[in-house]
Amino acid sequence: MLAFFELFLAIIIVAVRHYLKNKEQYQVKIKRILLKVAATVLALLLTITVLLQELIQQLLNKISNQEKN
């Protein structure tokens, strides 16, 4: 069990050292990923807004039709 923990710790240390050496390259990748995530979230919010707008419009039309009758 201790050997696995030491191996896991060594992998983390190597990964961190590699990240620190190539920090700028990884920061560009991270920024791209964050921009894609932000764009996806905004697109989902826009879709939800449009769907809610159509739902509200249908409800208002239903209420309007009921009042006419």
Backbone as a ProteinNet text record, in pm:
[ID]
protein_1_A
[PRIMARY]
MLAFFELFLAIIIVAVRHYLKNKEQYQVKIKRILLKVAATVLALLLTITVLLQELIQQLLNKISNQEKN
[TERTIARY]
83	0	87.5	192.1	283	353.2	385.3	452.4	362	233.3	140.3	131.3	129.1	123	248.6	364.7	490.2	493.9	446.6	441.9	347.9	230.7	134	193.5	261.6	324.7	435.1	512.2	618.7	559.9	451	385.1	335.7	278	229.5	345.9	455.8	572.3	627.3	638.8	688.3	592.5	464.9	365.9	373	388.4	397.3	524.5	635.8	761.4	749	688.9	670	579.8	475.2	383.8	457.5	538.7	609.2	710.6	774	868.6	796.7	680.8	606.1	479.6	493.3	377.8	301.7	373.3	306.8	226.6	285.7	216.7	87.4	92.2	-26.5	-128.6	-81.2	-174.7	-255.9	-193.8	-266.5	-373.4	-337.6	-435.2	-548.5	-514	-616	-708.7	-652.9	-735.9	-830.1	-781	-867.1	-980.9	-947.5	-1050.3	-1153.4	-1106.2	-1198.7	-1287.3	-1230	-1310.9	-1417.1	-1380	-1478.4	-1588.8	-1551.1	-1651.4	-1743.9	-1685.6	-1766.4	-1861.1	-1813.3	-1898.5	-2012	-1981.9	-2085.1	-2190.2	-2146.5	-2241	-2328.8	-2270.3	-2349	-2448.9	-2407.9	-2499.3	-2615.6	-2585.6	-2692.5	-2787.8	-2733.3	-2819.1	-2907.5	-2852.4	-2931.3	-3042.7	-3011.7	-3112.3	-3223.5	-3185.9	-3285.8	-3372.5	-3311.3	-3386.2	-3488.2	-3445.8	-3537.7	-3651.7	-3619.7	-3724.9	-3823.5	-3772.1	-3860.7	-3947.1	-3889.8	-3966	-4081.6	-4055.3	-4161	-4266.8	-4225.1	-4319.7	-4409.5	-4350.8	-4428.2	-4524.2	-4479.1	-4565.9	-4684.9	-4661.7	-4771.3	-4869	-4818	-4905.4	-4988.7	-4925.9	-4999.7	-5106.4	-5075.1	-5175.3	-5292.2	-5262.8	-5367.8	-5458.9	-5398.6	-5475.1	-5559.8	-5502.4	-5573.6	-5693.4	-5674.9	-5784.7	-5894.3	-5856.6	-5955.9	-6036.5	-5972.5	-6042.6	-6139.3	-6104.8	-6193.3	-6320.7	-6307.7	-6426.1	-6501.6
-119	0	125.5	123.7	237.7	259.4	150	160.4	231.9	199.9	266.9	415.7	447.5	587.9	662.6	600.4	662.5	679.3	580.9	589.9	702	710.5	815.7	953.1	965.6	1091.8	1129.6	1032.2	1058.1	1104.6	1043.7	1084.4	1228	1262.5	1399.4	1498.5	1464.3	1554.1	1574.6	1467.6	1478.9	1563.3	1541.7	1618.7	1766.9	1798.3	1938.2	2002.6	1931.2	1985.9	2010.2	1915	1930.2	2049.6	2065.7	2179.5	2311.4	2316.9	2441.4	2477.2	2376.4	2403.2	2457.8	2404.2	2442.5	2519.2	2605.5	2676.1	2757.6	2832.1	2918.7	2836.9	2727.4	2642.2	2587	2542.8	2487.8	2596.7	2716.9	2825.2	2860.4	2854.3	2881	2774.6	2649.2	2540.6	2555.1	2590.2	2606.6	2723.1	2831.6	2946.2	2907.3	2831.2	2785.3	2699.7	2608.7	2520.8	2603	2699	2782.6	2866.2	2917.3	2993.3	2905	2782	2690.1	2657.3	2637.3	2609.1	2729.5	2850	2970.7	2987.2	2962.3	2973.4	2871.9	2751.4	2648.2	2686.4	2737.2	2778.3	2892.2	2989.1	3100.2	3051.8	2958.3	2903.9	2830.1	2754.8	2685	2783.8	2890.1	2991.2	3059	3087.2	3148	3054.3	2926.9	2828.1	2819.7	2815.1	2809	2933.9	3049.4	3175.2	3174.4	3128.7	3124	3026.9	2910.9	2813.4	2866.9	2934.5	2993.6	3103.4	3182.3	3288.5	3228.7	3120.8	3057.6	2995.6	2935.7	2877.2	2984.6	3096.4	3206.5	3262.2	3273.5	3323.9	3231.4	3100.9	3005	3015.5	3030.7	3045.8	3173	3281.6	3407.1	3394.9	3326.3	3304.8	3221.7	3119.9	3036.8	3119	3201.1	3285.4	3385.1	3444	3538.2	3472.6	3350.8	3278.7	3242.7	3210.5	3177.6	3300.4	3416.4	3538.8	3580.9	3552.1	3586.6	3503.2	3379.2	3289.8	3318.3
0	0	0	78.1	85.6	-47.8	-116.8	-246	-347.5	-345.8	-436.6	-405.4	-276.9	-235.5	-280.7	-263.3	-306	-457.6	-530.8	-676.3	-719.9	-657.4	-687.1	-657.2	-544.6	-506.5	-606.1	-650.2	-747.4	-880.9	-922.9	-1047.2	-1036.4	-922.6	-902.3	-905.2	-840.6	-838.2	-978.7	-1055.6	-1192.7	-1276.7	-1260.2	-1336.4	-1301.4	-1173.8	-1131.4	-1185.8	-1179.2	-1234	-1383.9	-1454.2	-1598.4	-1627.1	-1547.6	-1565.5	-1542.2	-1437.3	-1406.9	-1515.7	-1576.3	-1684.3	-1807.6	-1836.8	-1957	-1919.4	-1821.8	-1765.8	-1870.2	-1953.6	-2052	-2152.4	-2197.1	-2294.6	-2234.3	-2109.5	-2046.5	-2015.4	-1983.6	-1954.8	-2078.4	-2195.1	-2319.6	-2340.4	-2316.1	-2331.8	-2231.9	-2108.8	-2005.7	-2041.2	-2091.2	-2131.7	-2244	-2340.7	-2451.1	-2399	-2309.2	-2253.2	-2176.1	-2095.3	-2019.4	-2110.6	-2220.5	-2315.7	-2381.6	-2413.7	-2472.3	-2372.7	-2247.2	-2144	-2125.9	-2122.3	-2106.7	-2225.6	-2346.4	-2464.5	-2460.7	-2415.7	-2404.8	-2302.4	-2188.9	-2084.2	-2134.5	-2202.4	-2255.9	-2360.6	-2445.4	-2545.6	-2479.6	-2373.4	-2301.1	-2235.1	-2176.4	-2114.6	-2218.7	-2334.3	-2441.1	-2485.9	-2500.7	-2540.2	-2437	-2309.7	-2202.2	-2202.7	-2225.9	-2229.4	-2342.3	-2460	-2573.9	-2547.5	-2490.5	-2460.6	-2356.3	-2255.4	-2155	-2215.9	-2304.1	-2369.8	-2450.4	-2524	-2602.2	-2511.5	-2401.6	-2306.4	-2246.7	-2207	-2150.5	-2254.3	-2379.7	-2486.2	-2507.2	-2504.4	-2519.9	-2403.8	-2283	-2166.7	-2176.6	-2219.3	-2235.3	-2343.3	-2451.2	-2556.9	-2505.6	-2425.1	-2367.4	-2276.7	-2191.7	-2100.3	-2179.3	-2283.4	-2366.9	-2434.5	-2484.2	-2548.1	-2449.8	-2326	-2222.8	-2185	-2180.9	-2144.9	-2255	-2381.3	-2491.9	-2489.3	-2441	-2435.8	-2312.4
[MASK]
+++++++++++++++++++++++++++++++++++++++++++++++++++++++++++++++++++++

